[in-house]
């Protein structure tokens, strides 16, 4: 089976995290979000995926060029963005049977087998995977009838337009006939262009409401929420790390001084060094090759790889980018430090 993965977005709402990396490559407990998307597809028998890339595309292609995941990857470079539907139209020849579209910046453990069964049972040309959530205004919303057929759809509505709690997750199931409705070499969007056209043509579109976990890590709040939900076990993903006990995910290659305090849930990656007296409090994420100095306090902080944290530093509810040096005696609350090789003094 084949899938299309959307990974061309610029990630404006995630800045400054996406200043140097595309949003699909923002790390979640040691691996990019996109990595978990590929793992999830493999779990349900998808052995081939086409991935559209645009912003900082080399970051994605370089990371996966020696791909050993077991999934064949084809990268579709877009010099000019074609929109979600335009992106798959460009790769029409890649698909010859029912296929799935997923967003590379989504975090989910959806049962794709059940979604595909629903799609085939309804004999739908297009199935939109929906999720009931409380925060609705940043996502497209859909109204379905009792059979699941979509009757109306509004993309990212204002509060005055909100009339339902089932939102578009950015996960779709299509039949190849869908390409008959998408123009070639033109910007064309699923929600704004394709779905209204299908309803106008009286084609049946169905909404499948998933029960499993899903979040879009497209903004800072959802990014941190997704990470904390993984630590809490709310989403089932495979973490490539030893789990020492309970809710502490600690690599066997980490070097932790015996006087350091570690409280879960937390994540400590490969070759992390934690010095004497350091206090790692709940919801701390310390990526590979990070060094934590003596008597430093880390709490609800997400530290990307190869950062160096000095002595007597306090990082609370803060995100620290890769390769950043934070010198001794620094306290940071509710901060985001992203500029590479920055020295905070």
C-alpha positions in Angstrom: 0.0 0.0 0.0 1.1 3.6 -0.7 0.7 6.8 1.2 1.3 10.5 0.6 2.8 12.6 3.4 2.5 16.3 3.5 5.7 17.9 4.6 6.1 21.1 2.6 4.7 23.6 5.1 6.8 26.6 6.3 5.6 26.3 9.9 4.9 29.9 10.6 2.9 29.2 13.7 5.8 27.2 15.2 8.4 30.0 14.9 11.0 30.4 16.2 11.3 26.6 16.3 11.1 26.4 12.6 13.6 29.1 11.8 16.2 26.5 10.6 14.1 23.3 10.3 10.8 22.5 8.7 8.0 21.8 11.1 7.8 18.1 10.3 11.4 17.8 11.5 10.8 19.4 14.9 11.9 16.8 17.5 9.6 14.8 19.7 11.6 12.8 22.2 14.6 12.2 20.1 13.1 11.9 16.7 11.5 14.2 14.2 7.7 14.2 14.0 7.9 12.9 10.4 9.8 9.9 11.6 6.9 8.8 13.7 4.5 9.3 10.8 6.6 6.8 8.7 6.7 4.3 11.6 2.9 4.5 11.9 2.4 3.9 8.2 4.7 0.9 8.3 2.7 -0.6 11.2 -0.4 -0.7 9.0 1.3 -2.2 6.0 2.2 0.9 4.0 5.6 0.1 2.4 5.9 3.1 0.1 5.3 6.8 0.6 5.6 10.0 -1.5 6.6 13.0 0.5 6.3 16.6 -0.8 9.0 19.0 0.4 9.6 22.7 0.0 10.9 24.8 3.0 14.4 23.7 4.1 13.8 20.5 2.1 17.5 19.4 2.4 16.9 19.0 6.2 14.3 16.3 5.5 16.1 14.6 2.6 19.5 14.5 4.3 18.0 13.0 7.4 16.2 10.2 5.5 18.7 9.6 2.7 20.0 6.5 4.4 16.5 5.5 5.4 16.6 2.1 7.2 13.0 2.2 8.4 11.8 -0.3 5.8 9.6 2.1 3.9 10.4 3.3 0.3 10.4 7.0 0.2 10.0 9.3 -2.9 10.5 13.0 -2.4 8.5 15.4 -4.5 10.3 18.8 -4.5 8.0 21.8 -4.9 9.8 25.0 -6.0 6.4 26.8 -5.7 3.8 25.4 -3.3 1.0 23.6 -5.1 -1.4 23.3 -2.2 -2.4 20.0 -0.5 -4.4 18.7 -3.4 -2.1 20.1 -6.1 0.8 18.3 -4.4 -0.8 14.8 -4.9 -1.9 15.7 -8.4 1.8 16.3 -9.3 2.4 12.7 -8.2 -0.7 11.1 -9.8 1.3 8.4 -11.5 2.5 7.1 -8.1 -0.9 5.9 -7.1 -2.9 3.1 -8.7 -5.1 2.0 -5.8 -6.7 3.3 -2.6 -4.2 5.5 -0.7 -3.9 7.5 2.5 -2.7 11.1 3.0 -1.2 12.1 6.3 0.3 15.3 7.6 3.9 15.0 8.6 3.4 17.3 11.6 0.6 15.3 13.1 1.0 13.1 16.1 -1.4 10.1 16.2 -1.9 6.5 16.9 -5.0 6.1 14.7 -6.0 2.6 13.7 -5.6 3.0 9.9 -7.0 -0.5 9.3 -10.4 0.6 10.8 -10.4 3.8 8.8 -9.7 2.0 5.6 -12.5 -0.5 6.4 -14.9 2.3 6.9 -13.9 4.0 3.6 -14.3 0.8 1.6 -17.6 0.0 3.2 -19.0 3.4 2.3 -17.5 3.1 -1.2 -16.4 6.7 -0.8 -14.2 8.6 -3.3 -12.8 10.5 -0.3 -12.9 10.0 3.5 -11.9 12.7 5.9 -10.7 11.5 9.3 -12.3 13.6 12.0 -11.6 14.0 15.7 -13.8 15.4 18.5 -11.8 18.1 20.4 -12.5 21.1 22.5 -10.2 23.6 20.8 -11.9 24.0 17.4 -11.0 27.4 15.9 -7.6 26.4 14.4 -9.0 23.4 12.5 -11.4 22.8 9.7 -14.8 21.5 11.0 -17.2 19.2 9.4 -20.9 18.3 9.7 -21.9 14.7 8.9 -25.3 12.9 8.7 -26.1 9.7 10.5 -24.3 7.6 7.9 -21.1 9.7 8.2 -21.6 11.5 4.9 -20.2 15.0 5.0 -22.9 17.7 4.4 -20.8 20.8 5.0 -17.3 21.8 5.7 -15.6 25.0 6.9 -11.8 25.4 6.9 -10.4 27.1 10.1 -13.6 29.0 11.0 -14.1 32.0 13.2 -15.8 31.4 16.5 -19.1 32.7 15.0 -18.9 29.9 12.4 -18.3 27.0 14.9 -21.2 24.6 14.8 -19.7 21.3 15.5 -16.9 19.6 17.4 -15.5 17.3 14.8 -12.4 18.7 13.2 -10.4 17.8 10.2 -7.2 15.9 11.3 -5.5 16.2 7.9 -5.7 12.5 7.4 -7.5 11.4 4.2 -8.3 8.3 2.3 -8.8 8.6 -1.5 -9.6 6.6 -4.5 -7.4 7.3 -7.6 -10.5 8.7 -9.3 -9.9 11.8 -7.1 -7.4 13.0 -9.6 -10.1 13.6 -12.1 -11.2 16.6 -10.0 -7.8 18.2 -9.4 -6.3 20.5 -12.0 -2.7 20.0 -13.1 0.0 22.5 -12.3 -2.3 24.7 -10.2 -2.5 25.6 -6.5 -5.4 23.5 -5.2 -6.4 22.9 -1.6 -8.3 19.9 -0.2 -10.6 21.9 2.1 -11.0 25.1 0.1 -11.1 23.7 -3.4 -11.4 20.0 -3.7 -14.0 19.1 -1.1 -16.5 21.9 -2.1 -16.1 20.8 -5.8 -16.8 17.2 -4.9 -20.0 18.2 -3.0 -21.0 20.4 -5.9 -20.6 17.4 -8.2 -22.7 15.3 -5.8 -19.8 12.9 -5.1 -20.0 11.2 -1.7 -17.5 12.3 0.9 -17.5 10.6 4.3 -16.2 11.6 7.6 -14.6 8.9 9.8 -14.5 9.9 13.5 -11.5 8.4 15.1 -11.3 7.4 18.8 -7.5 7.3 19.1 -5.1 10.1 19.9 -4.4 12.9 17.5 -2.9 16.4 17.8 -1.4 18.8 15.3 2.0 20.1 16.6 1.7 23.2 14.4 2.0 25.7 17.2 4.1 26.0 20.4 1.3 25.0 22.7 0.4 21.9 20.8 4.0 21.0 20.3 4.6 20.9 24.0 1.3 19.2 24.7 2.1 16.5 22.2 5.5 15.8 24.0 3.9 15.8 27.4 1.1 13.5 26.2 3.7 11.0 25.0 5.4 11.1 28.4 2.0 10.5 30.0 1.3 7.5 27.8 -1.7 9.1 26.1 -0.4 8.3 22.7 1.1 5.0 21.7 4.3 5.5 19.7 7.5 3.5 19.6 10.3 5.4 21.4 13.8 4.2 20.3 15.2 4.3 23.8 15.5 2.2 27.0 12.7 2.6 29.5 14.4 2.3 32.9 11.3 2.2 35.1 7.7 3.5 35.1 7.6 6.9 33.4 11.3 7.6 33.1 12.6 7.1 29.6 16.4 7.1 30.0 19.0 5.9 27.5 21.5 3.3 28.7 24.3 5.5 27.3 23.4 8.5 29.5 25.9 9.4 32.2 24.0 10.6 35.3 25.8 11.4 38.6 24.5 9.4 41.5 23.7 12.6 43.4 21.4 14.0 40.6 17.7 13.7 41.1 15.5 12.4 38.3 11.7 12.6 38.5 9.3 11.2 35.9 7.7 11.6 33.6 10.9 12.6 31.7 13.0 11.7 28.7 16.9 11.5 28.8 18.4 10.7 25.4 21.6 9.1 24.2 25.0 10.2 25.6 23.4 12.8 27.9 25.7 13.9 30.7 24.1 15.1 34.0 26.4 16.4 36.6 26.3 16.2 40.4 23.4 17.9 42.2 21.3 18.5 39.1 17.6 18.2 39.6 15.6 16.9 36.6 11.9 17.5 37.4 8.8 16.1 35.7 8.1 16.8 32.0 11.7 17.4 31.2 13.0 16.3 27.8 16.8 16.2 27.4 17.8 15.2 23.9 21.0 13.4 22.8 24.5 14.7 23.6 23.1 17.4 26.0 25.2 18.3 29.0 23.6 19.5 32.2 26.0 21.2 34.7 26.2 20.8 38.5 23.2 21.9 40.6 21.1 22.9 37.6 17.3 22.6 37.7 15.3 21.5 34.7 11.5 21.5 34.8 9.0 21.2 32.0 11.8 22.1 29.7 12.5 20.7 26.2 16.2 20.7 25.3 17.2 19.9 21.8 20.4 17.9 21.0 23.9 18.9 21.8 22.9 21.9 24.0 25.2 22.7 26.9 23.7 23.9 30.2 26.0 25.4 32.7 26.1 25.2 36.5 23.3 26.5 38.8 21.1 27.1 35.8 17.3 27.1 36.1 15.2 26.2 33.0 11.5 26.2 33.7 8.9 25.8 30.9 11.5 26.7 28.4 12.6 25.3 25.0 16.3 25.3 24.2 17.5 24.7 20.6 20.3 22.5 19.3 23.9 23.4 20.0 23.1 26.3 22.3 25.3 27.1 25.2 23.7 28.5 28.4 26.3 29.8 30.8 26.4 29.5 34.6 23.9 31.1 37.0 21.2 31.7 34.4 17.5 31.5 35.1 14.9 31.2 32.3 11.2 31.0 32.7 8.7 30.5 29.8 11.4 31.2 27.2 12.4 29.9 23.7 16.1 30.1 22.8 16.7 28.9 19.2 19.5 30.8 17.6 22.3 28.2 17.1 25.4 28.5 19.2 23.9 31.4 21.2 25.6 32.2 24.5 23.1 33.4 27.2 25.1 35.5 29.6 
